[in-house]
Amino acid sequence: MAFTHIWNQLYLYRQKIALAGLLALALSGGTPASAQQKIKDMNKPGYDLKPVHYGFYLAVPLTRYNLQHSQAYADQLENGNNDAVNAKSDLGFYTGLVLNVRLAEYLDARFVPGVGFYGRTLVFDNVETGVETSPSMKETVSNTMIELPLLLKYKAKRRNNIRPYMVAGVKAGIDLGKGNNGKTQQEIALEVKDYDLALEYGIGVDIFYPYFKFAPELRFSHGLVNVHKPVAGSTYSGYIQKLTNHNVSLIFFFE
């Protein structure tokens, strides 16, 4: 009798039982399907597990000198002169290679050596040189730099094919042109040292494609070394106490 009763109850509620079974089957089968679809849509899913990877980059910096005037400059202003020395922003270009080493799940070390081409300009207005007074004169110091940045990269958790990150570190630089624009010693009015050290930091976004990773990055660079090299007898050089390099760069990484 008990078995007959149970059978009758199953028969009466057969539609509800069938619907419940189909729903359970759909839920149990939907999770693996969703996970498989997510993995399928994720480009280069094992990329972050590699201990080392390589790449290259192209960069366009907006560069200028941070200028600190000398006491001689302040004195001439107090004496009623209107001599002026100001820094002007210029565009440059640099490129190089990437060596990325995985330190932890969200932390990498990056060595990104490269070569940079810069032209930083100072504008001198009404500066008396002893021969004549120039209404306005621009002195552009061109540099071809070998640059050796060493950075730490802190990455956020990857969301499908996008991941933001932050970088910070130091950059050493060596000027192959010696900072004198190829002029003779008699022609030099402004000269800079042939080495530099800078503090760098920035933000970027890793974008994963099927065959490579692309990352636009905005990076700031602040020189720590006074690169001004005094030139004896130069009024232009005499008005300057300190010059440090400053860059704001848009960098495109391909890894």
C-alpha positions in Angstrom: 0.0 0.0 0.0 2.8 2.4 0.9 4.6 1.8 -2.4 1.3 2.4 -4.3 0.7 5.6 -2.4 4.1 6.9 -3.2 3.7 6.0 -6.9 0.4 7.8 -7.0 1.9 11.0 -5.5 4.8 10.9 -8.0 2.2 10.5 -10.8 0.1 13.5 -9.6 3.2 15.8 -9.3 5.1 14.4 -12.3 5.1 17.8 -14.2 6.5 19.7 -11.2 9.1 17.0 -10.6 10.1 17.0 -14.3 10.4 20.8 -14.3 12.5 20.8 -11.1 14.8 18.1 -12.7 15.3 20.1 -15.8 16.1 23.3 -13.8 18.7 21.4 -11.7 20.3 20.0 -14.8 20.4 23.4 -16.4 22.0 24.9 -13.4 24.6 22.1 -13.0 25.5 22.2 -16.7 25.5 26.0 -16.9 28.4 26.7 -14.5 31.0 24.6 -16.4 29.8 26.0 -19.7 30.1 29.5 -18.4 33.6 28.9 -17.1 34.7 27.3 -20.4 33.3 30.3 -22.3 35.2 32.7 -20.1 38.4 30.8 -20.5 37.8 30.7 -24.3 37.3 34.4 -24.4 40.4 35.2 -22.3 43.5 35.9 -24.4 46.8 34.4 -23.3 45.4 32.9 -20.1 48.8 31.6 -18.9 50.8 34.8 -19.6 51.2 35.8 -15.9 52.7 32.4 -14.9 55.8 32.9 -17.1 58.8 33.8 -14.9 60.4 36.0 -17.6 59.1 37.7 -20.8 60.4 40.2 -23.3 59.1 43.0 -25.5 59.9 46.5 -26.8 58.4 50.0 -26.5 58.0 53.3 -28.2 57.7 56.6 -26.3 56.9 60.2 -26.9 58.0 62.5 -24.0 57.1 66.1 -23.3 60.5 67.2 -21.9 61.9 70.4 -20.3 64.4 71.7 -17.8 63.4 72.5 -14.3 65.3 75.8 -13.9 66.6 77.4 -10.7 68.1 80.8 -11.3 71.4 81.9 -9.8 72.2 84.8 -7.4 73.6 86.8 -10.3 70.1 86.6 -12.0 68.4 87.8 -8.8 70.9 90.6 -8.5 70.3 92.0 -12.0 66.6 92.0 -11.3 67.1 94.1 -8.2 69.2 96.5 -10.2 66.3 97.2 -12.5 67.4 95.0 -15.5 64.7 93.0 -17.3 66.8 90.0 -18.3 64.8 86.8 -18.3 65.6 83.2 -18.6 62.8 80.6 -18.9 62.5 76.9 -19.8 60.4 75.8 -22.8 58.8 72.4 -23.3 59.8 70.2 -26.3 58.8 66.9 -27.7 61.3 64.0 -27.9 61.4 60.3 -28.7 62.8 57.2 -27.2 62.6 53.5 -27.7 64.0 50.3 -26.2 63.6 46.7 -25.0 61.8 45.1 -22.1 63.0 42.4 -19.7 60.2 41.6 -17.2 60.8 39.2 -14.3 57.9 37.9 -12.2 58.6 38.3 -8.5 55.2 37.5 -7.0 51.6 37.2 -8.1 51.0 40.9 -8.5 54.6 42.2 -8.5 57.2 42.3 -11.4 60.7 43.7 -11.8 61.3 45.5 -15.1 64.6 46.4 -16.8 63.8 48.6 -19.9 67.0 49.9 -21.5 66.7 52.2 -24.4 68.0 55.2 -26.4 66.4 58.6 -26.2 66.6 61.7 -28.4 65.9 65.0 -26.6 66.1 68.7 -27.3 65.5 70.9 -24.2 65.3 74.7 -24.8 66.0 77.7 -22.6 64.8 81.1 -23.8 66.9 84.2 -22.9 65.3 87.6 -23.3 67.2 90.9 -23.2 70.4 89.2 -22.0 73.5 91.3 -22.4 76.5 89.2 -23.5 79.1 92.0 -23.4 79.0 92.5 -27.2 75.3 93.2 -27.7 72.0 92.8 -26.1 69.8 90.1 -27.7 66.0 90.8 -27.6 65.4 87.0 -27.5 67.6 84.0 -27.9 66.8 80.3 -27.7 69.5 77.9 -26.7 68.5 74.3 -27.3 70.6 71.5 -25.8 70.3 68.3 -27.8 70.9 65.0 -26.0 71.2 61.4 -27.3 70.8 59.4 -24.1 71.5 55.8 -23.3 68.9 55.2 -20.6 68.7 52.3 -18.1 65.4 52.3 -16.1 65.0 49.7 -13.4 61.3 49.6 -12.2 58.9 47.7 -10.0 55.5 47.0 -11.4 52.5 46.4 -9.2 49.6 44.8 -11.0 45.9 44.7 -10.1 43.9 41.6 -10.5 43.2 40.8 -14.2 39.7 41.3 -15.4 39.2 39.2 -18.5 41.6 41.0 -21.0 42.3 44.2 -19.0 44.5 44.9 -16.1 45.7 48.3 -14.6 49.0 48.7 -13.0 51.5 51.1 -11.4 55.3 51.4 -11.9 58.0 53.2 -9.9 61.8 53.1 -9.9 65.0 54.9 -11.0 66.6 55.7 -14.3 70.3 56.2 -15.0 71.3 58.1 -18.2 74.5 58.7 -20.2 74.7 61.4 -22.9 76.5 60.2 -25.9 76.7 63.8 -27.3 78.4 65.2 -24.2 75.7 67.9 -23.9 77.4 70.6 -26.0 75.6 70.2 -29.4 78.9 69.5 -31.1 80.2 73.1 -30.6 83.8 74.1 -30.0 84.8 75.3 -26.6 84.8 78.9 -27.8 81.2 78.6 -29.2 79.7 77.1 -26.1 77.3 79.4 -24.2 75.4 76.7 -22.3 76.6 73.2 -21.4 75.2 70.2 -19.4 76.8 67.2 -17.8 76.9 63.9 -19.7 75.1 61.8 -17.0 71.8 61.9 -15.2 69.8 60.0 -12.6 66.0 60.3 -12.3 63.1 59.1 -10.2 60.3 57.6 -12.3 56.7 56.6 -11.6 53.5 56.1 -13.6 50.3 54.2 -14.4 49.3 52.0 -17.3 46.8 49.4 -18.5 47.7 45.9 -19.8 45.5 44.9 -22.7 45.7 41.2 -23.7 45.3 40.3 -27.4 45.5 36.8 -28.8 49.1 37.0 -29.8 50.6 39.8 -27.7 50.0 42.2 -24.8 49.7 45.9 -25.5 50.1 48.4 -22.7 49.8 52.2 -22.9 51.6 53.9 -20.0 51.8 57.5 -18.7 55.1 58.0 -16.8 56.6 60.9 -15.0 60.4 61.4 -14.7 62.1 63.8 -12.3 65.8 64.4 -12.5 67.8 64.1 -9.3 71.1 65.5 -10.6 72.0 69.1 -11.3 73.1 68.7 -15.0 74.1 72.4 -15.4 77.8 72.7 -16.2 79.1 76.2 -15.6 80.7 77.8 -18.6 83.4 80.5 -17.8 82.6 83.9 -19.3 79.1 83.0 -20.4 76.3 85.3 -19.3 73.8 82.7 -20.2 75.4 80.1 -18.0 75.9 82.6 -15.2 72.2 83.2 -14.8 71.6 79.5 -14.0 72.2 77.8 -10.7 70.5 74.4 -11.3 69.0 72.5 -14.2 67.2 69.1 -13.8 65.5 67.1 -16.4 61.8 66.6 -16.3 59.7 64.3 -18.6 56.1 63.4 -19.0 56.0 60.4 -21.4 53.3 58.4 -23.2 54.8 55.0 -23.7 53.5 52.1 -25.8 54.6 48.6 -24.8 54.4 45.5 -26.9 55.2 42.3 -25.1 
